Amino acid sequence: MPDLGMDDDDSNGGSKEMKIAVVTCAFDNSKIVNWLRERGDAIKDEHWDKLDTTELCYTTRISLIQACQNSTDSDTS
């Protein structure tokens, strides 16, 4: 098994240098997070009519986004 550099290498009597890299990933999903917060607030406050309305709105928005993406994909092929 190859050495991953996660511990000291005692075979040569000394410590081995370790390098650490930091990777940060971010996604542009703020709209979806806000939609889920609105939905959560409706559930928390037991506003069932608002919940039905917001879920219908989200379903419509997601369908439109998918349609736009599919349209863009077919334009580039």
N, C-alpha and C positions, 0 to 999 in steps of 0.2 A: 504494500500500500504506500503511495507516495506521501511524503511529508507535506502537510498543508501549512506549516509554519505557525501552528496554533499553540505550541508549547516549547519549552526549552529543549535544545538538542544536547543531551548529556554525552553523546557518543564521542565528541571531540573535547569534552571537558569544559565547554563554555556555553554561554547563551547565544542564541541565534537571533539575528535581526528580524523583526517582523514589520511589515508594512500594512497599514490599514487604509482602506478606501471607503469613502462615504458616498452612497448613492441615494439620491432623492428622486422620487417619482411623483408627479402631480398630474391630475386629470382635470379637464375643463368640464366639471359636472355640477357647477353651482346651481344651475336651473333645476336639475333633478333633486338636489339636496333641499332647495327651497320648497319645491312641490311636496316632498316627503314631510317637511316640517309643517306645512299647511294641513296636510292630511292628518298628521299626528295630533295637531291642535284640535281638529274637528273631532277626532276619536276621543281625545282626552276630555273635551268639553261636552261630549255626547250630542254634538250637532249632526245628527244622522242625515238630515236633508242637505246640509253643506257638504258632508262627506260624499254623498251620491253625486252632487254637482261637480265637486272637485275631481272625483275619479273619472267622470265622463269627460271633463276638460282635459285631464292628463292623457287619457286614452286617445283623444282626438289629436292632441299636440304630438304625442309619440308617433301616431300614424302619419301625420304631416311631415315630421322629421324623417321618418323612414322613406316616405315617398320622394322627398327632396334628395336624399342620399342615393336612392335607386336611380333617380333621374340623372344625377351627376355622374354616377357610375356608368350608365349607358351612353352618356355623351362622350366619355373619354375612351370608350372601347371601339 
